[in-house]
């Protein structure tokens, strides 16, 4: 090997002809190449024995590797991570400022759940079993991510761990571990152990979110076929918290009830409707931040009709756009064609269908 100085001088000289340089540029490197890692016994056996290769591929197929269901699971994860999960972070100004959703995990779930439904509507139209596999895999990834995020809040680790997808700036996790354990002009500090909620609390929250996912899906499926009036009602109940359901409370309201929130009267696995005191629950702060506006903010109700029109137009417009994406593009992993824009990227009023007129008649 040439010394480094001699090699540098040789390369610095002008070359009369480059035809003799048949070696690639990496051969000029002064660093020795790292030897390739040795192949495992199994790899060598499969490469050299046709019988072993045949049995190995048969076993892999028996375990489901390369099956349509497994391929759908891989595609669905990419769709969830790159298309659905980032939607709250892409348009936080609209969801938090216009819709008045607080920067909480509940708000993140609500916005993400809406886009899960939008993409699910398109995946249902895939041929035969492909649609079923993709829808189920998308929902599985959604709830695995939800559980991972719930545990990050209720059962925070001592050290930062890799999330299922990514950390969203849409909401703040007050129990997130510090990424830098040092403080200015002081010695490194040891991580403090935080309280961990029991698993039954995590399981209860998962059941609540499952009921919310079911309720939103059913209400929007019904509104999809009935018309825009029902779609606006579904938006008001599921996204806007049903604010003003019992009327608008002004400062001189005779009832004196200025604080109300929507209460689910359908019930489910978590709440027994027969044991609910609705009047008491409506005025209890559940910490979600979604409740009726106080008398000092009743003017926010004025923008509600236009707000619901924008969201309904966005839903109709996106459903029509997703319908134009071919099955081949979805099956080939062209997820860029499915990405959602901001709600007000196009004037949504022009995209609202005539379903409201049909239902009104």
Secondary structure as GFF3:
##gff-version 3
##sequence-region A 1 361
A	DSSP	alpha_helix	4	12	.	.	.	ID=ss1
A	DSSP	three_ten_helix	25	28	.	.	.	ID=ss2
A	DSSP	alpha_helix	41	48	.	.	.	ID=ss3
A	DSSP	alpha_helix	50	62	.	.	.	ID=ss4
A	DSSP	alpha_helix	68	79	.	.	.	ID=ss5
A	DSSP	pi_helix	80	84	.	.	.	ID=ss6
A	DSSP	alpha_helix	87	90	.	.	.	ID=ss7
A	DSSP	alpha_helix	92	92	.	.	.	ID=ss8
A	DSSP	pi_helix	93	98	.	.	.	ID=ss9
A	DSSP	alpha_helix	105	123	.	.	.	ID=ss10
A	DSSP	alpha_helix	128	154	.	.	.	ID=ss11
A	DSSP	alpha_helix	199	226	.	.	.	ID=ss12
A	DSSP	alpha_helix	228	238	.	.	.	ID=ss13
A	DSSP	three_ten_helix	273	275	.	.	.	ID=ss14
A	DSSP	alpha_helix	278	282	.	.	.	ID=ss15
A	DSSP	three_ten_helix	295	303	.	.	.	ID=ss16
A	DSSP	alpha_helix	304	324	.	.	.	ID=ss17
A	DSSP	alpha_helix	327	331	.	.	.	ID=ss18
A	DSSP	three_ten_helix	335	338	.	.	.	ID=ss19
A	DSSP	three_ten_helix	348	351	.	.	.	ID=ss20
A	DSSP	alpha_helix	355	360	.	.	.	ID=ss21
###
